[in-house]
């Protein structure tokens, strides 16, 4: 048996670290147009849950590292995630009006402004990752490996490729294997990159890396199943975004394939898989376990 942690307190301390570092990374700088910076900060500080950077910190801690060690990479991943949300919300893609309870970026800054804010956030992420003094005491080889892991997860083989297949599948009949393949790339790739980066920067061994990646594959899918369920039964005021949008766009989801109860059972199965994968890490993986529970049980 492992002692339960206070997830609320854990998240509060980690979010304070992440938001403080993000604030510094997106400070006023010479040569950066004020409106561009405003648009970047508008979406970054719109109240996100910071799941990916928190997972990176928790993975680092699970192998004995300090959470501060991964802060630059955690911030970079959040910038990439935020850019993807800005672009996903555009009229050419999901055409959403609200994100995290506020008008989407393009509704405030225009389509061109939103595209450029997203472009700037993506580029800034790799500026953060590649700084000469970003990860003191970490070998150049490991830093390069981290940059490659995150770039691959964010690009054509990962998140962007998953979005392309997801859009192409709208209005089409696809099976569960195809749906999970889409989400392994669109959602799961950045989650796996967060966990892998946490273990590498924390100095973990191959056994720890295998355990954490097995956890991440299950937890990443569970996150998407929960999102699909919330799109059907969630409270729009709590979610801060439109509900029912998946059905309106003709998207195949876990509830549409498995039924609502079947989707809930699938989320539970995935959570149990994630928990089992962490057994070799013992009590140090407590935060990762609680995050998996939160992913499945969350109401927003």
C-alpha positions in Angstrom: 0.0 0.0 0.0 1.2 3.5 -0.8 0.1 6.6 1.1 -2.3 8.8 -0.7 -1.2 12.3 -1.5 -3.2 15.5 -1.4 -3.5 16.1 -5.1 -5.1 19.5 -4.7 -2.1 20.7 -2.6 0.3 19.0 -5.0 -1.2 20.6 -8.0 -1.3 24.1 -6.4 2.5 24.1 -5.7 3.4 22.8 -9.1 1.1 25.2 -10.9 2.7 28.1 -9.0 6.1 27.0 -10.2 4.9 26.6 -13.8 2.9 29.8 -14.0 5.8 31.8 -12.4 8.2 30.4 -15.0 5.8 31.0 -17.9 5.3 34.6 -16.8 9.1 35.1 -16.9 9.4 33.5 -20.3 6.6 35.7 -21.8 7.8 39.0 -20.3 8.0 42.2 -22.3 11.1 42.0 -24.5 12.7 44.4 -26.9 11.5 43.9 -30.5 8.4 41.9 -29.6 5.2 43.8 -30.7 2.9 44.5 -27.8 -0.2 43.1 -29.5 1.6 39.8 -30.4 2.8 39.4 -26.8 -0.7 40.2 -25.5 -2.2 37.5 -27.8 0.3 34.9 -26.7 -0.3 35.6 -23.0 -4.1 35.8 -23.4 -4.2 32.1 -24.3 -1.3 30.9 -22.1 -2.9 32.4 -19.0 -6.5 31.5 -19.7 -6.7 29.1 -16.8 -5.4 25.8 -18.2 -4.9 22.7 -16.0 -1.2 22.4 -17.0 -1.6 18.6 -17.2 1.4 18.0 -19.4 3.9 20.1 -17.5 2.6 18.7 -14.2 3.1 15.1 -15.6 6.6 16.0 -16.5 7.4 17.2 -13.0 5.7 14.1 -11.5 7.7 11.8 -13.7 10.9 13.6 -12.7 10.0 13.3 -9.0 9.2 9.6 -9.5 12.8 8.9 -10.4 14.2 11.1 -7.6 14.6 14.5 -9.4 13.6 17.9 -8.2 10.6 19.4 -10.1 12.5 22.7 -10.7 14.9 20.7 -12.9 12.4 20.3 -15.7 10.7 23.7 -15.5 12.1 25.1 -18.8 11.0 21.9 -20.7 7.6 21.9 -18.8 7.0 25.5 -19.9 8.0 24.7 -23.5 5.5 21.9 -23.6 2.7 24.1 -22.3 3.6 26.7 -25.0 3.3 24.1 -27.7 0.0 22.8 -26.3 -1.4 26.3 -26.1 -0.3 27.1 -29.7 -2.1 23.9 -30.8 -5.3 25.0 -29.1 -5.2 28.5 -30.7 -4.9 26.9 -34.1 -7.4 24.1 -33.5 -10.0 26.8 -32.6 -9.6 28.6 -35.9 -12.5 28.7 -38.4 -10.5 26.5 -40.8 -10.4 23.8 -38.2 -12.8 23.4 -35.3 -14.3 27.0 -35.5 -14.9 27.3 -31.8 -16.0 30.5 -30.1 -15.0 29.7 -26.5 -12.0 28.1 -24.8 -11.5 27.9 -21.0 -14.6 30.1 -20.5 -13.3 33.0 -22.6 -13.7 33.9 -26.3 -11.1 32.0 -28.4 -8.0 33.8 -29.4 -9.1 34.6 -33.0 -12.4 36.1 -31.7 -10.3 38.6 -29.8 -7.3 39.2 -32.0 -8.5 38.2 -35.4 -7.6 35.1 -37.4 -4.2 36.5 -38.5 -3.4 37.6 -35.0 -4.3 34.1 -33.6 -2.2 32.3 -36.3 0.8 34.5 -35.5 0.4 34.1 -31.7 0.4 30.3 -32.2 3.4 30.5 -34.5 5.3 32.6 -31.9 4.4 30.3 -29.0 5.7 27.2 -30.9 8.9 28.9 -31.8 9.4 30.3 -28.3 9.1 26.7 -27.0 12.2 25.6 -28.8 14.1 28.8 -27.9 13.4 27.9 -24.3 14.6 24.3 -24.8 17.8 25.2 -26.5 19.3 27.8 -24.2 22.9 27.2 -23.3 22.2 27.5 -19.5 18.7 26.0 -19.5 19.5 22.6 -17.9 22.7 23.1 -15.8 24.5 19.8 -15.1 22.7 18.0 -18.0 24.7 16.7 -20.9 24.3 18.2 -24.3 23.4 14.8 -25.6 20.5 14.5 -23.2 19.3 18.0 -24.0 19.4 17.3 -27.7 17.5 14.1 -27.1 14.8 16.0 -25.2 14.5 18.5 -28.0 14.1 15.7 -30.6 11.5 13.9 -28.4 9.4 17.0 -28.1 9.8 18.1 -31.7 8.7 14.6 -32.9 5.7 14.6 -30.6 4.6 18.0 -31.7 5.0 17.5 -35.4 3.9 15.4 -38.4 4.5 12.1 -36.7 2.7 13.2 -33.6 0.2 15.9 -32.7 0.0 17.7 -36.1 -0.3 14.4 -38.0 -3.0 13.2 -35.6 -5.0 16.4 -36.1 -4.8 15.9 -39.9 -6.2 12.4 -39.6 -8.8 13.5 -37.1 -10.1 16.2 -39.5 -10.1 13.8 -42.4 -12.2 11.4 -40.4 -15.0 13.8 -39.7 -18.2 12.4 -41.1 -16.6 9.1 -41.8 -17.2 5.7 -40.1 -14.0 4.6 -38.3 -13.4 1.7 -35.9 -12.0 1.8 -32.4 -8.4 1.0 -33.4 -8.4 4.0 -35.8 -9.9 6.3 -33.2 -7.2 5.2 -30.7 -4.5 5.7 -33.3 -5.6 9.3 -33.9 -5.6 10.1 -30.2 -2.3 8.4 -29.5 -0.9 11.0 -31.9 -3.1 14.0 -31.3 -3.3 13.9 -27.5 -1.0 11.0 -26.4 2.2 12.1 -28.1 2.7 15.2 -26.0 1.8 13.4 -22.8 4.4 10.7 -23.6 6.9 13.4 -24.4 6.3 15.1 -21.1 6.8 11.8 -19.2 9.8 10.7 -21.1 11.4 14.1 -20.7 10.7 14.1 -16.9 12.5 10.7 -16.6 15.5 11.7 -18.7 16.1 15.0 -16.9 15.5 13.4 -13.6 18.2 10.8 -14.2 15.9 7.8 -14.3 17.0 4.4 -15.6 15.5 2.3 -18.4 13.2 0.4 -16.1 11.7 3.6 -14.8 11.4 4.9 -18.4 9.5 1.8 -19.5 7.1 2.0 -16.5 6.4 5.6 -17.0 5.8 5.3 -20.8 3.5 2.3 -20.3 1.6 4.5 -17.8 1.5 7.4 -20.3 0.1 5.3 -23.1 -2.9 4.3 -20.9 -3.3 7.7 -19.2 -3.1 9.6 -22.5 -6.0 7.5 -24.0 -7.9 7.8 -20.7 -7.6 11.6 -20.9 -9.2 11.6 -24.4 -12.0 9.2 -23.4 -12.8 11.5 -20.5 -12.8 14.5 -22.9 -15.2 12.7 -25.2 -17.5 11.9 -22.3 -17.5 15.4 -21.1 -18.4 16.7 -24.6 -21.7 14.7 -24.1 -22.5 15.2 -20.5 -20.3 18.0 -19.3 -21.5 21.3 -17.9 -20.5 24.1 -20.4 -20.1 26.6 -17.5 -17.5 24.3 -15.8 -15.8 23.2 -19.0 -15.4 26.7 -20.3 -16.0 25.6 -23.9 -18.9 24.5 -26.1 -20.3 21.0 -25.5 -21.8 18.8 -28.1 -19.3 20.1 -30.7 -18.0 16.6 -31.6 -21.4 15.4 -32.6 -22.2 18.6 -34.5 -19.0 18.0 -36.6 -19.7 14.4 -37.3 -16.7 13.2 -35.3 -16.5 9.6 -34.1 -15.9 9.5 -30.4 -15.7 6.9 -27.7 -19.3 7.4 -26.6 -20.5 7.2 -30.2 -18.6 3.9 -30.7 -19.0 2.3 -27.3 -22.0 4.1 -25.8 -21.7 6.4 -22.8 -21.5 3.5 -20.3 -19.0 1.6 -22.5 -16.8 4.7 -22.7 -16.9 5.1 -19.0 -15.8 1.4 -18.6 -13.0 2.0 -21.1 -11.8 5.0 -19.2 -11.8 2.9 -16.0 -9.8 0.1 -17.7 -7.2 2.5 -19.0 -6.8 4.1 -15.5 -6.2 0.6 -14.0 -3.6 -0.1 -16.8 -1.9 3.1 -15.9 -1.8 2.3 -12.2 -0.4 -1.2 -12.8 2.4 0.1 -15.0 3.7 2.3 -12.1 4.2 -0.7 -9.7 8.0 -0.8 -10.1 8.3 2.8 -9.0 6.6 2.4 -5.6 5.6 5.3 -3.5 7.6 7.9 -5.5 5.0 7.6 -8.3 2.1 8.6 -6.0 1.5 11.9 -7.8 1.3 10.1 -11.1 -1.3 7.7 -9.7 -3.5 10.5 -8.4 -3.3 12.3 -11.7 -4.5 9.2 -13.5 -7.5 9.1 -11.1 -8.1 12.8 -11.6 -8.0 12.4 -15.4 -10.8 9.8 -15.4 -13.0 11.3 -12.6 -12.7 15.0 -13.5 -15.9 17.0 -14.3 -14.1 19.7 -16.4 
